């Protein structure tokens, strides 16, 4: 999957969860409907975490090469005050 496809899927899943949470707040839902909505939220949450992990790996922290600082203590000049 390409990066734009993953970003689109992440947006779709977030929207799906937003709508599901709004529907879950309706008092007219039956117990079965509430259970189905919660299952849908759980499934979309697992898929969303998967895609977010992929994006995190692709854009994650990349360590910079270590810079040789040499002997940094060799150039210290101490002054003693009386």
MDAnalysis code that builds the backbone (N, CA, C; Angstrom):
import MDAnalysis as mda
import numpy as np

u = mda.Universe.empty(246, n_residues=82, atom_resindex=np.repeat(np.arange(82), 3), trajectory=True)
u.add_TopologyAttr("name", ["N", "CA", "C"] * 82)
u.add_TopologyAttr("resid", np.arange(1, 83))
u.add_TopologyAttr("resname", ["UNK", "UNK", "UNK", "UNK", "UNK", "UNK", "UNK", "UNK", "UNK", "UNK", "UNK", "UNK", "UNK", "UNK", "UNK", "UNK", "UNK", "UNK", "UNK", "UNK", "UNK", "UNK", "UNK", "UNK", "UNK", "UNK", "UNK", "UNK", "UNK", "UNK", "UNK", "UNK", "UNK", "UNK", "UNK", "UNK", "UNK", "UNK", "UNK", "UNK", "UNK", "UNK", "UNK", "UNK", "UNK", "UNK", "UNK", "UNK", "UNK", "UNK", "UNK", "UNK", "UNK", "UNK", "UNK", "UNK", "UNK", "UNK", "UNK", "UNK", "UNK", "UNK", "UNK", "UNK", "UNK", "UNK", "UNK", "UNK", "UNK", "UNK", "UNK", "UNK", "UNK", "UNK", "UNK", "UNK", "UNK", "UNK", "UNK", "UNK", "UNK", "UNK"])
u.atoms.positions = np.array([
    [0.830, -1.181, 0.000],
    [0.000, 0.000, 0.000],
    [0.875, 1.244, 0.000],
    [0.450, 2.216, -0.736],
    [1.204, 3.457, -0.777],
    [0.790, 4.348, 0.390],
    [1.615, 5.330, 0.650],
    [1.350, 6.228, 1.783],
    [0.014, 6.965, 1.663],
    [-0.338, 7.508, 0.475],
    [-1.651, 8.164, 0.382],
    [-2.808, 7.195, 0.636],
    [-2.662, 5.935, 0.194],
    [-3.718, 4.948, 0.446],
    [-3.882, 4.696, 1.940],
    [-2.763, 4.596, 2.633],
    [-2.807, 4.352, 4.074],
    [-3.427, 5.549, 4.789],
    [-3.043, 6.753, 4.386],
    [-3.618, 7.952, 5.009],
    [-5.115, 8.045, 4.755],
    [-5.550, 7.673, 3.544],
    [-6.978, 7.671, 3.248],
    [-7.710, 6.659, 4.115],
    [-7.122, 5.482, 4.275],
    [-7.753, 4.437, 5.088],
    [-7.826, 4.866, 6.557],
    [-6.785, 5.528, 7.038],
    [-6.792, 6.029, 8.414],
    [-7.915, 7.045, 8.595],
    [-8.085, 7.932, 7.636],
    [-9.163, 8.930, 7.706],
    [-10.536, 8.260, 7.686],
    [-10.683, 7.241, 6.830],
    [-11.960, 6.523, 6.762],
    [-12.278, 5.841, 8.090],
    [-11.289, 5.206, 8.678],
    [-11.505, 4.504, 9.944],
    [-11.843, 5.474, 11.074],
    [-11.183, 6.628, 11.093],
    [-11.484, 7.620, 12.110],
    [-12.915, 8.137, 11.953],
    [-13.329, 8.367, 10.727],
    [-14.692, 8.832, 10.465],
    [-15.700, 7.752, 10.849],
    [-15.405, 6.510, 10.529],
    [-16.283, 5.406, 10.881],
    [-16.458, 5.312, 12.390],
    [-15.369, 5.483, 13.128],
    [-15.451, 5.441, 14.588],
    [-16.238, 6.633, 15.139],
    [-16.034, 7.790, 14.544],
    [-16.757, 8.975, 15.004],
    [-18.264, 8.778, 14.848],
    [-18.680, 8.270, 13.700],
    [-20.100, 8.045, 13.437],
    [-20.647, 6.957, 14.363],
    [-19.861, 5.901, 14.570],
    [-20.310, 4.820, 15.449],
    [-20.509, 5.317, 16.879],
    [-19.605, 6.157, 17.350],
    [-19.755, 6.698, 18.711],
    [-20.985, 7.592, 18.802],
    [-21.264, 8.354, 17.756],
    [-22.466, 9.194, 17.761],
    [-23.716, 8.331, 17.802],
    [-23.719, 7.264, 17.018],
    [-24.882, 6.374, 17.004],
    [-25.045, 5.657, 18.337],
    [-23.945, 5.332, 18.970],
    [-23.986, 4.634, 20.241],
    [-24.650, 5.483, 21.328],
    [-24.612, 6.780, 21.173],
    [-25.201, 7.683, 22.170],
    [-26.720, 7.792, 22.042],
    [-27.281, 7.273, 20.970],
    [-28.726, 7.373, 20.777],
    [-29.466, 6.456, 21.755],
    [-30.454, 6.973, 22.460],
    [-31.190, 6.139, 23.420],
    [-32.137, 5.132, 22.759],
    [-32.422, 5.294, 21.478],
    [-33.375, 4.418, 20.808],
    [-32.762, 3.090, 20.343],
    [-31.473, 2.905, 20.536],
    [-30.821, 1.668, 20.088],
    [-31.191, 0.490, 20.978],
    [-31.309, -0.656, 20.353],
    [-31.554, -1.876, 21.120],
    [-30.231, -2.385, 21.688],
    [-30.326, -3.321, 22.591],
    [-29.122, -3.904, 23.193],
    [-28.266, -4.573, 22.135],
    [-28.918, -5.267, 21.204],
    [-28.186, -5.932, 20.121],
    [-27.447, -4.916, 19.257],
    [-28.116, -3.818, 18.905],
    [-27.485, -2.780, 18.081],
    [-26.280, -2.165, 18.789],
    [-26.410, -1.942, 20.088],
    [-25.286, -1.399, 20.853],
    [-24.100, -2.358, 20.836],
    [-24.388, -3.634, 21.000],
    [-23.331, -4.641, 20.983],
    [-22.644, -4.672, 19.617],
    [-23.429, -4.613, 18.544],
    [-22.859, -4.616, 17.197],
    [-22.005, -3.366, 16.947],
    [-22.457, -2.222, 17.421],
    [-21.676, -0.990, 17.257],
    [-20.361, -1.066, 18.025],
    [-20.410, -1.596, 19.245],
    [-19.170, -1.741, 20.014],
    [-18.202, -2.707, 19.326],
    [-18.725, -3.782, 18.751],
    [-17.872, -4.708, 17.998],
    [-17.258, -4.015, 16.785],
    [-18.038, -3.207, 16.110],
    [-17.539, -2.468, 14.949],
    [-16.430, -1.506, 15.369],
    [-16.610, -0.842, 16.495],
    [-15.595, 0.086, 17.001],
    [-14.315, -0.664, 17.342],
    [-14.442, -1.835, 17.985],
    [-13.260, -2.634, 18.334],
    [-12.496, -3.081, 17.088],
    [-13.226, -3.561, 16.088],
    [-12.589, -4.020, 14.855],
    [-11.892, -2.877, 14.126],
    [-12.566, -1.745, 14.038],
    [-11.962, -0.608, 13.347],
    [-10.779, -0.067, 14.148],
    [-10.841, -0.182, 15.475],
    [-9.729, 0.265, 16.309],
    [-8.487, -0.590, 16.052],
    [-8.675, -1.897, 15.937],
    [-7.541, -2.786, 15.669],
    [-6.930, -2.479, 14.303],
    [-7.782, -2.262, 13.304],
    [-7.281, -1.945, 11.969],
    [-6.590, -0.577, 11.953],
    [-7.164, 0.383, 12.665],
    [-6.571, 1.714, 12.744],
    [-5.189, 1.660, 13.389],
    [-5.053, 0.894, 14.459],
    [-3.752, 0.741, 15.111],
    [-2.731, 0.116, 14.166],
    [-3.168, -0.831, 13.363],
    [-2.286, -1.484, 12.392],
    [-1.746, -0.463, 11.386],
    [-2.643, 0.332, 10.809],
    [-2.214, 1.324, 9.822],
    [-1.368, 2.427, 10.452],
    [-1.690, 2.814, 11.674],
    [-0.879, 3.823, 12.357],
    [0.524, 3.287, 12.649],
    [0.629, 2.006, 12.966],
    [1.944, 1.404, 13.194],
    [2.762, 1.402, 11.915],
    [2.116, 1.124, 10.790],
    [2.820, 1.160, 9.501],
    [3.344, 2.563, 9.231],
    [2.498, 3.573, 9.445],
    [2.934, 4.953, 9.203],
    [4.031, 5.352, 10.173],
    [3.957, 4.882, 11.389],
    [4.978, 5.200, 12.379],
    [6.332, 4.613, 11.967],
    [6.321, 3.399, 11.426],
    [7.562, 2.780, 10.967],
    [8.155, 3.546, 9.793],
    [7.289, 3.997, 8.896],
    [7.773, 4.685, 7.698],
    [8.310, 6.078, 7.996],
    [7.688, 6.761, 8.926],
    [8.093, 8.137, 9.206],
    [8.749, 8.264, 10.570],
    [9.118, 7.159, 11.153],
    [9.654, 7.152, 12.514],
    [11.023, 7.781, 12.617],
    [11.528, 7.755, 13.807],
    [12.814, 8.357, 14.130],
    [13.934, 7.600, 13.444],
    [14.780, 8.316, 12.765],
    [15.964, 7.724, 12.155],
    [17.178, 8.379, 12.815],
    [17.996, 7.557, 13.407],
    [19.159, 8.068, 14.133],
    [20.159, 8.681, 13.154],
    [20.711, 9.799, 13.555],
    [21.747, 10.448, 12.759],
    [23.069, 9.741, 13.001],
    [23.967, 9.797, 12.039],
    [25.270, 9.170, 12.260],
    [26.000, 9.850, 13.422],
    [26.747, 9.059, 14.147],
    [27.465, 9.570, 15.314],
    [28.656, 10.397, 14.849],
    [28.766, 11.587, 15.415],
    [29.840, 12.502, 15.049],
    [31.021, 12.286, 15.991],
    [32.208, 12.199, 15.428],
    [33.409, 12.023, 16.240],
    [33.790, 13.372, 16.836],
    [33.761, 13.467, 18.158],
    [34.056, 14.727, 18.821],
    [35.524, 14.836, 19.202],
    [36.259, 13.772, 19.068],
    [37.693, 13.820, 19.384],
    [37.931, 13.876, 20.876],
    [39.097, 14.369, 21.273],
    [39.440, 14.471, 22.678],
    [39.032, 15.857, 23.165],
    [37.822, 15.954, 23.670],
    [37.281, 17.251, 24.054],
    [37.904, 17.789, 25.341],
    [38.516, 16.955, 26.144],
    [39.129, 17.426, 27.388],
    [40.537, 17.982, 27.164],
    [41.126, 17.755, 26.012],
    [42.496, 18.195, 25.747],
    [42.591, 19.711, 25.596],
    [41.534, 20.381, 25.249],
    [41.594, 21.818, 24.958],
    [41.076, 22.690, 26.096],
    [40.932, 22.143, 27.287],
    [40.449, 22.935, 28.410],
    [41.582, 23.754, 29.023],
    [41.309, 25.016, 29.311],
    [42.257, 25.897, 29.950],
    [41.665, 26.324, 31.280],
    [42.307, 25.938, 32.364],
    [41.835, 26.282, 33.687],
    [42.570, 27.512, 34.204],
    [41.846, 28.361, 34.916],
    [42.439, 29.510, 35.552],
    [42.113, 29.424, 37.029],
    [43.118, 29.589, 37.838],
    [42.916, 29.541, 39.290],
    [42.885, 30.971, 39.814],
    [41.897, 31.259, 40.603],
    [41.756, 32.591, 41.207],
    [42.082, 32.453, 42.706],
    [42.824, 33.406, 43.178],
    [43.221, 33.359, 44.591],
    [42.338, 34.247, 45.426],
])
